[in-house]
Structure formats: C-alpha cells, structure tokens
C-alpha cells in the first residue's frame, strides 16, 4: 500500500492485520464511534468464539455510538465477543480476566469525531494507560497509537507519547513512528512492538 494515499488509521489497520490472529484478545483503548472496535472484531472473530475485543471510552455517547455501529454491522453470534466499558483506559487491567495477556492495544487519541471536542485524551492518563498496556501485552504483541496534533494539547500529547516510547528498553521493544513530513498537522502513527 502507498502510505501517502491512505488515511493514517487505514495504515494502522494494515499493520494490525500483520499482528492480530483469529481467537486473540485485543483492546480498543479509545472506542469513539466504534470503527476500530469493529475492525478489530473482524480480525479476532472465528467459529471457535474465542476472540475478544475489550473496548474503553470515558464517554457514554461514544459507547452508544460504538454499540449502534456494531448492532448494524455484526452477526448476533459475534455480539458476545465485544465487551465495552465506560472507563478510563488507564484502568483497563481492572476488568481483564486475571493473568491474561493481550495481542494488541490500540489507541486513537484526541476527541470523539462529531462529539464534544473538549473531552480529549490527556497526556497523564495516556501514559498511565501505556504503562498498563506494556505489562499486559504478550511477546509478539503491539501497542498502536494514532496521535492527532491539530487540536489544542495534541502536540503535547505526542511529545509525552514519544518520551514514553523512547525510554522502552531496546532489548525488548521496537518503537517506530510514521509521520508525513510535508503535512505537519496530519496524525502521527506510533507502533511499539514487544519482542519478548
Ligand atoms: N477509535 C475511534 C473510532 O474508531 O471511531 C476514535 C476514537 S476518538 C479519536 C478518541 C476517543 O477517546 C473519544 O471518544 C474520547 O471520548 C476517548 N477518550 C478520551 N479520554 C479517554 C480515556 N481517558 N480513556 C478512554 N477513552 C478516552
């Protein structure tokens, strides 16, 4: 695929496809309108009904929007594979089954498109959530972030995510960033692969 012709989120989905397997447990840390939750569900769902997507958002409106998208787009036997929580993503470990490791944690930061633009992801809780993600991720797993820089606070959030990512030990992690150099306000993609 050609990076320049795709939206950042589509590029992220392509990367997820190379990591996520049928039957996996994955996390959508920012459900929003549910497009990523739906995409992840399609990646993990199989006949064995083992795959699971745990989705988080702090806003009731976002979870309603996600539920409504799923309601329209998935078969009834897939409904039980998605678990949605109105909770800050920094608390994601509290609701996971004990001793469970996940294949992917996906963050799509910023505000709810079409919603309240004052409710945004914040650097402090984003970093808390990244610390938790690091611990619950299985070897071979991925933390994926789409970071928007066009809204107030977006640049600071990117800086915070970059600082966290740069400090990950090189023996265990591959951290990389994709950024459009000639479109400074386009979203930045950060992928953190856990080696072991
Ligand atoms: N993934 C979404 C989709 O496919 O439509 C888009 C996500 S949207 C850019 C960001 C979402 O993060 C918003 O819905 C917002 O409510 C949510 N959010 C903000 N702070 C959060 C937090 N601390 N924990 C979880 N979600 C949060």
py3Dmol code that shows the C-alpha trace and the ligand (Angstrom):
import py3Dmol

protein = """\
ATOM      1  CA  UNK A   1       0.000   0.000   0.000  1.00  0.00           C
ATOM      2  CA  UNK A   2       1.048   3.602  -0.568  1.00  0.00           C
ATOM      3  CA  UNK A   3       1.245   5.480   2.741  1.00  0.00           C
ATOM      4  CA  UNK A   4       0.618   8.894   1.167  1.00  0.00           C
ATOM      5  CA  UNK A   5      -2.722   7.813  -0.329  1.00  0.00           C
ATOM      6  CA  UNK A   6      -4.148   6.232   2.799  1.00  0.00           C
ATOM      7  CA  UNK A   7      -5.532   7.781   5.934  1.00  0.00           C
ATOM      8  CA  UNK A   8      -3.294   7.191   8.959  1.00  0.00           C
ATOM      9  CA  UNK A   9      -5.890   4.943  10.560  1.00  0.00           C
ATOM     10  CA  UNK A  10      -6.053   2.748   7.466  1.00  0.00           C
ATOM     11  CA  UNK A  11      -2.291   2.341   7.650  1.00  0.00           C
ATOM     12  CA  UNK A  12      -2.641   1.360  11.307  1.00  0.00           C
ATOM     13  CA  UNK A  13      -5.296  -1.232  10.391  1.00  0.00           C
ATOM     14  CA  UNK A  14      -2.904  -2.743   7.817  1.00  0.00           C
ATOM     15  CA  UNK A  15      -0.219  -3.074  10.492  1.00  0.00           C
ATOM     16  CA  UNK A  16      -2.720  -4.684  12.907  1.00  0.00           C
ATOM     17  CA  UNK A  17      -3.559  -7.275  10.249  1.00  0.00           C
ATOM     18  CA  UNK A  18       0.028  -8.498  10.392  1.00  0.00           C
ATOM     19  CA  UNK A  19      -0.066  -8.930  14.179  1.00  0.00           C
ATOM     20  CA  UNK A  20      -3.590  -9.927  15.210  1.00  0.00           C
ATOM     21  CA  UNK A  21      -4.798 -13.522  14.815  1.00  0.00           C
ATOM     22  CA  UNK A  22      -8.194 -15.193  14.994  1.00  0.00           C
ATOM     23  CA  UNK A  23      -9.060 -16.024  18.591  1.00  0.00           C
ATOM     24  CA  UNK A  24      -6.923 -13.235  20.095  1.00  0.00           C
ATOM     25  CA  UNK A  25      -7.845 -10.911  22.924  1.00  0.00           C
ATOM     26  CA  UNK A  26      -7.275  -7.304  21.852  1.00  0.00           C
ATOM     27  CA  UNK A  27      -8.066  -3.909  23.325  1.00  0.00           C
ATOM     28  CA  UNK A  28      -9.543  -0.802  21.769  1.00  0.00           C
ATOM     29  CA  UNK A  29      -8.447   1.792  24.320  1.00  0.00           C
ATOM     30  CA  UNK A  30     -10.491   4.602  22.719  1.00  0.00           C
ATOM     31  CA  UNK A  31     -13.738   3.289  21.175  1.00  0.00           C
ATOM     32  CA  UNK A  32     -15.090   6.617  19.902  1.00  0.00           C
ATOM     33  CA  UNK A  33     -17.553   5.844  17.121  1.00  0.00           C
ATOM     34  CA  UNK A  34     -16.553   2.181  17.044  1.00  0.00           C
ATOM     35  CA  UNK A  35     -14.792   1.866  13.690  1.00  0.00           C
ATOM     36  CA  UNK A  36     -11.646   0.451  15.247  1.00  0.00           C
ATOM     37  CA  UNK A  37     -13.648  -1.815  17.578  1.00  0.00           C
ATOM     38  CA  UNK A  38     -15.468  -3.199  14.539  1.00  0.00           C
ATOM     39  CA  UNK A  39     -12.230  -3.641  12.565  1.00  0.00           C
ATOM     40  CA  UNK A  40     -10.645  -5.475  15.488  1.00  0.00           C
ATOM     41  CA  UNK A  41     -13.676  -7.689  15.965  1.00  0.00           C
ATOM     42  CA  UNK A  42     -13.445  -8.816  12.341  1.00  0.00           C
ATOM     43  CA  UNK A  43      -9.767  -9.665  12.902  1.00  0.00           C
ATOM     44  CA  UNK A  44     -10.284 -11.818  16.011  1.00  0.00           C
ATOM     45  CA  UNK A  45     -13.685 -13.423  15.404  1.00  0.00           C
ATOM     46  CA  UNK A  46     -13.754 -17.049  14.325  1.00  0.00           C
ATOM     47  CA  UNK A  47     -16.020 -20.071  14.667  1.00  0.00           C
ATOM     48  CA  UNK A  48     -14.486 -21.103  17.992  1.00  0.00           C
ATOM     49  CA  UNK A  49     -15.868 -17.873  19.571  1.00  0.00           C
ATOM     50  CA  UNK A  50     -12.557 -17.411  21.384  1.00  0.00           C
ATOM     51  CA  UNK A  51     -11.654 -13.948  20.095  1.00  0.00           C
ATOM     52  CA  UNK A  52     -12.446 -10.948  22.280  1.00  0.00           C
ATOM     53  CA  UNK A  53     -12.344  -7.187  21.913  1.00  0.00           C
ATOM     54  CA  UNK A  54     -12.361  -5.161  25.127  1.00  0.00           C
ATOM     55  CA  UNK A  55     -13.301  -1.570  24.366  1.00  0.00           C
ATOM     56  CA  UNK A  56     -12.909   1.504  26.566  1.00  0.00           C
ATOM     57  CA  UNK A  57     -14.135   5.079  26.408  1.00  0.00           C
ATOM     58  CA  UNK A  58     -14.860   7.660  29.084  1.00  0.00           C
ATOM     59  CA  UNK A  59     -17.944   8.940  27.247  1.00  0.00           C
ATOM     60  CA  UNK A  60     -21.373   7.338  27.284  1.00  0.00           C
ATOM     61  CA  UNK A  61     -22.061   8.918  23.863  1.00  0.00           C
ATOM     62  CA  UNK A  62     -19.032   7.153  22.387  1.00  0.00           C
ATOM     63  CA  UNK A  63     -20.030   3.750  23.723  1.00  0.00           C
ATOM     64  CA  UNK A  64     -23.585   4.254  22.456  1.00  0.00           C
ATOM     65  CA  UNK A  65     -22.200   5.135  19.043  1.00  0.00           C
ATOM     66  CA  UNK A  66     -19.939   2.054  19.104  1.00  0.00           C
ATOM     67  CA  UNK A  67     -22.810  -0.221  20.195  1.00  0.00           C
ATOM     68  CA  UNK A  68     -25.025   1.164  17.467  1.00  0.00           C
ATOM     69  CA  UNK A  69     -22.368   0.588  14.781  1.00  0.00           C
ATOM     70  CA  UNK A  70     -21.842  -2.978  15.990  1.00  0.00           C
ATOM     71  CA  UNK A  71     -25.584  -3.574  16.159  1.00  0.00           C
ATOM     72  CA  UNK A  72     -25.893  -2.644  12.474  1.00  0.00           C
ATOM     73  CA  UNK A  73     -22.776  -4.396  11.228  1.00  0.00           C
ATOM     74  CA  UNK A  74     -22.191  -7.686  13.019  1.00  0.00           C
ATOM     75  CA  UNK A  75     -23.953 -11.041  13.288  1.00  0.00           C
ATOM     76  CA  UNK A  76     -25.700 -11.916  16.532  1.00  0.00           C
ATOM     77  CA  UNK A  77     -23.148 -14.620  17.391  1.00  0.00           C
ATOM     78  CA  UNK A  78     -20.373 -12.004  17.343  1.00  0.00           C
ATOM     79  CA  UNK A  79     -22.033  -9.715  19.893  1.00  0.00           C
ATOM     80  CA  UNK A  80     -20.711 -11.619  22.873  1.00  0.00           C
ATOM     81  CA  UNK A  81     -17.155 -11.207  21.608  1.00  0.00           C
ATOM     82  CA  UNK A  82     -17.122  -7.466  22.364  1.00  0.00           C
ATOM     83  CA  UNK A  83     -17.064  -6.088  25.895  1.00  0.00           C
ATOM     84  CA  UNK A  84     -17.450  -2.334  26.280  1.00  0.00           C
ATOM     85  CA  UNK A  85     -16.525  -0.349  29.396  1.00  0.00           C
ATOM     86  CA  UNK A  86     -17.215   3.268  30.249  1.00  0.00           C
ATOM     87  CA  UNK A  87     -13.882   3.627  31.946  1.00  0.00           C
ATOM     88  CA  UNK A  88     -10.587   5.459  31.544  1.00  0.00           C
ATOM     89  CA  UNK A  89      -8.130   3.304  29.605  1.00  0.00           C
ATOM     90  CA  UNK A  90      -5.600   3.655  32.435  1.00  0.00           C
ATOM     91  CA  UNK A  91      -7.894   1.237  34.345  1.00  0.00           C
ATOM     92  CA  UNK A  92      -8.076  -1.397  31.605  1.00  0.00           C
ATOM     93  CA  UNK A  93      -6.295  -4.068  33.625  1.00  0.00           C
ATOM     94  CA  UNK A  94      -9.029  -3.914  36.310  1.00  0.00           C
ATOM     95  CA  UNK A  95     -11.580  -5.593  34.042  1.00  0.00           C
ATOM     96  CA  UNK A  96      -9.401  -8.084  32.194  1.00  0.00           C
ATOM     97  CA  UNK A  97      -9.550 -11.718  33.280  1.00  0.00           C
ATOM     98  CA  UNK A  98      -6.698 -12.415  35.700  1.00  0.00           C
ATOM     99  CA  UNK A  99      -3.284 -13.330  34.209  1.00  0.00           C
ATOM    100  CA  UNK A 100      -4.495 -12.586  30.694  1.00  0.00           C
ATOM    101  CA  UNK A 101      -2.119 -11.259  28.064  1.00  0.00           C
ATOM    102  CA  UNK A 102      -3.361  -9.361  25.042  1.00  0.00           C
ATOM    103  CA  UNK A 103      -2.067  -9.222  21.455  1.00  0.00           C
ATOM    104  CA  UNK A 104      -2.847  -5.596  20.687  1.00  0.00           C
ATOM    105  CA  UNK A 105      -3.740  -2.390  22.458  1.00  0.00           C
ATOM    106  CA  UNK A 106      -4.958   0.278  20.039  1.00  0.00           C
ATOM    107  CA  UNK A 107      -5.167   3.969  20.893  1.00  0.00           C
ATOM    108  CA  UNK A 108      -6.782   6.512  18.580  1.00  0.00           C
ATOM    109  CA  UNK A 109      -6.209   9.644  20.642  1.00  0.00           C
ATOM    110  CA  UNK A 110      -7.957  13.016  20.719  1.00  0.00           C
ATOM    111  CA  UNK A 111     -11.679  13.794  20.760  1.00  0.00           C
ATOM    112  CA  UNK A 112     -14.802  11.970  19.590  1.00  0.00           C
ATOM    113  CA  UNK A 113     -15.446  12.931  15.939  1.00  0.00           C
ATOM    114  CA  UNK A 114     -18.861  14.607  15.805  1.00  0.00           C
ATOM    115  CA  UNK A 115     -18.930  14.794  19.603  1.00  0.00           C
ATOM    116  CA  UNK A 116     -17.772  17.070  22.424  1.00  0.00           C
ATOM    117  CA  UNK A 117     -14.366  18.413  21.366  1.00  0.00           C
ATOM    118  CA  UNK A 118     -13.493  19.419  24.913  1.00  0.00           C
ATOM    119  CA  UNK A 119     -13.354  15.780  26.057  1.00  0.00           C
ATOM    120  CA  UNK A 120      -9.965  14.664  24.826  1.00  0.00           C
ATOM    121  CA  UNK A 121      -7.381  12.117  25.794  1.00  0.00           C
ATOM    122  CA  UNK A 122      -4.884  13.653  28.229  1.00  0.00           C
ATOM    123  CA  UNK A 123      -1.126  13.028  28.377  1.00  0.00           C
ATOM    124  CA  UNK A 124      -1.182  11.934  32.041  1.00  0.00           C
ATOM    125  CA  UNK A 125      -3.807   9.202  31.659  1.00  0.00           C
ATOM    126  CA  UNK A 126      -2.483   8.234  28.225  1.00  0.00           C
ATOM    127  CA  UNK A 127       0.916   7.497  29.772  1.00  0.00           C
ATOM    128  CA  UNK A 128      -0.716   5.598  32.650  1.00  0.00           C
ATOM    129  CA  UNK A 129      -2.573   3.512  30.056  1.00  0.00           C
ATOM    130  CA  UNK A 130       0.637   2.926  28.100  1.00  0.00           C
ATOM    131  CA  UNK A 131       2.353   1.637  31.259  1.00  0.00           C
ATOM    132  CA  UNK A 132      -0.506  -0.786  31.859  1.00  0.00           C
ATOM    133  CA  UNK A 133      -0.523  -1.833  28.178  1.00  0.00           C
ATOM    134  CA  UNK A 134       3.185  -2.602  28.353  1.00  0.00           C
ATOM    135  CA  UNK A 135       2.570  -5.057  31.203  1.00  0.00           C
ATOM    136  CA  UNK A 136      -0.459  -6.844  29.777  1.00  0.00           C
ATOM    137  CA  UNK A 137       0.933  -7.233  26.254  1.00  0.00           C
ATOM    138  CA  UNK A 138       2.141 -10.672  25.180  1.00  0.00           C
ATOM    139  CA  UNK A 139       5.509 -11.154  23.474  1.00  0.00           C
ATOM    140  CA  UNK A 140       4.937 -10.529  19.766  1.00  0.00           C
ATOM    141  CA  UNK A 141       2.187  -8.058  20.636  1.00  0.00           C
ATOM    142  CA  UNK A 142       1.712  -4.456  19.553  1.00  0.00           C
ATOM    143  CA  UNK A 143       0.743  -1.137  21.089  1.00  0.00           C
ATOM    144  CA  UNK A 144      -0.567   1.070  18.287  1.00  0.00           C
ATOM    145  CA  UNK A 145      -1.199   4.804  18.599  1.00  0.00           C
ATOM    146  CA  UNK A 146      -2.730   7.316  16.222  1.00  0.00           C
ATOM    147  CA  UNK A 147      -1.854  10.719  17.637  1.00  0.00           C
ATOM    148  CA  UNK A 148      -3.634  13.827  16.352  1.00  0.00           C
ATOM    149  CA  UNK A 149      -1.687  17.046  16.580  1.00  0.00           C
ATOM    150  CA  UNK A 150      -4.156  19.551  15.070  1.00  0.00           C
ATOM    151  CA  UNK A 151      -6.155  20.264  18.250  1.00  0.00           C
ATOM    152  CA  UNK A 152      -5.026  22.141  21.386  1.00  0.00           C
ATOM    153  CA  UNK A 153      -3.000  19.766  23.554  1.00  0.00           C
ATOM    154  CA  UNK A 154      -2.320  17.338  20.689  1.00  0.00           C
ATOM    155  CA  UNK A 155       1.304  18.395  20.265  1.00  0.00           C
ATOM    156  CA  UNK A 156       1.985  17.960  23.982  1.00  0.00           C
ATOM    157  CA  UNK A 157       0.347  14.536  23.950  1.00  0.00           C
ATOM    158  CA  UNK A 158       2.565  13.470  21.031  1.00  0.00           C
ATOM    159  CA  UNK A 159       5.644  14.659  22.932  1.00  0.00           C
ATOM    160  CA  UNK A 160       4.588  12.661  26.001  1.00  0.00           C
ATOM    161  CA  UNK A 161       3.958   9.502  23.945  1.00  0.00           C
ATOM    162  CA  UNK A 162       7.316   9.916  22.200  1.00  0.00           C
ATOM    163  CA  UNK A 163       9.119  10.301  25.526  1.00  0.00           C
ATOM    164  CA  UNK A 164       7.482   7.148  26.898  1.00  0.00           C
ATOM    165  CA  UNK A 165       8.287   5.231  23.704  1.00  0.00           C
ATOM    166  CA  UNK A 166      11.909   6.378  23.540  1.00  0.00           C
ATOM    167  CA  UNK A 167      12.576   5.008  27.018  1.00  0.00           C
ATOM    168  CA  UNK A 168      11.453   1.444  26.264  1.00  0.00           C
ATOM    169  CA  UNK A 169      14.422  -0.956  26.528  1.00  0.00           C
ATOM    170  CA  UNK A 170      15.831  -1.773  23.110  1.00  0.00           C
ATOM    171  CA  UNK A 171      16.302  -5.480  24.022  1.00  0.00           C
ATOM    172  CA  UNK A 172      12.544  -5.952  24.410  1.00  0.00           C
ATOM    173  CA  UNK A 173      10.897  -3.357  22.223  1.00  0.00           C
ATOM    174  CA  UNK A 174      10.884  -1.991  18.703  1.00  0.00           C
ATOM    175  CA  UNK A 175       9.419   1.513  18.691  1.00  0.00           C
ATOM    176  CA  UNK A 176       8.725   3.360  15.466  1.00  0.00           C
ATOM    177  CA  UNK A 177       6.966   6.438  14.227  1.00  0.00           C
ATOM    178  CA  UNK A 178       5.376   7.341  10.878  1.00  0.00           C
ATOM    179  CA  UNK A 179       4.845  10.996  10.156  1.00  0.00           C
ATOM    180  CA  UNK A 180       4.028  12.946   6.992  1.00  0.00           C
ATOM    181  CA  UNK A 181       6.898  15.435   6.797  1.00  0.00           C
ATOM    182  CA  UNK A 182       5.189  17.712   4.280  1.00  0.00           C
ATOM    183  CA  UNK A 183       1.823  17.707   6.125  1.00  0.00           C
ATOM    184  CA  UNK A 184       2.723  18.773   9.666  1.00  0.00           C
ATOM    185  CA  UNK A 185      -0.842  18.554  11.026  1.00  0.00           C
ATOM    186  CA  UNK A 186      -1.545  15.033   9.808  1.00  0.00           C
ATOM    187  CA  UNK A 187      -1.828  12.358  12.518  1.00  0.00           C
ATOM    188  CA  UNK A 188       1.311  10.621  13.669  1.00  0.00           C
ATOM    189  CA  UNK A 189       1.442   6.836  13.949  1.00  0.00           C
ATOM    190  CA  UNK A 190       3.456   5.188  16.682  1.00  0.00           C
ATOM    191  CA  UNK A 191       3.930   1.416  16.836  1.00  0.00           C
ATOM    192  CA  UNK A 192       5.513  -0.309  19.823  1.00  0.00           C
ATOM    193  CA  UNK A 193       6.266  -3.988  19.148  1.00  0.00           C
ATOM    194  CA  UNK A 194       7.072  -6.173  22.158  1.00  0.00           C
ATOM    195  CA  UNK A 195       9.854  -8.576  21.238  1.00  0.00           C
ATOM    196  CA  UNK A 196       9.941 -10.630  24.437  1.00  0.00           C
TER     197      UNK A 196
END
"""
ligand_1 = """\
27
LIG
N -11.332 4.700 17.725
C -12.411 5.615 17.471
C -13.192 5.233 16.241
O -12.862 4.237 15.574
O -14.183 5.932 15.953
C -11.998 7.065 17.540
C -11.508 7.499 18.878
S -11.635 9.217 19.208
C -10.405 9.902 18.181
C -10.959 9.356 20.831
C -11.875 8.842 21.926
O -11.113 8.751 23.125
C -13.057 9.733 22.257
O -14.262 9.053 22.044
C -12.879 10.073 23.745
O -14.072 10.099 24.490
C -11.996 8.921 24.200
N -11.260 9.185 25.458
C -10.820 10.362 25.958
N -10.161 10.164 27.123
C -10.195 8.824 27.359
C -9.701 7.998 28.412
N -9.018 8.530 29.438
N -9.942 6.668 28.360
C -10.631 6.128 27.312
N -11.114 6.856 26.274
C -10.903 8.189 26.302
"""
view = py3Dmol.view(width=600, height=400)
view.addModel(protein, "pdb")
view.setStyle({"model": 0}, {"cartoon": {"style": "trace"}})
view.addModel(ligand_1, "xyz")
view.setStyle({"model": 1}, {"stick": {}})
view.zoomTo()
view.show()
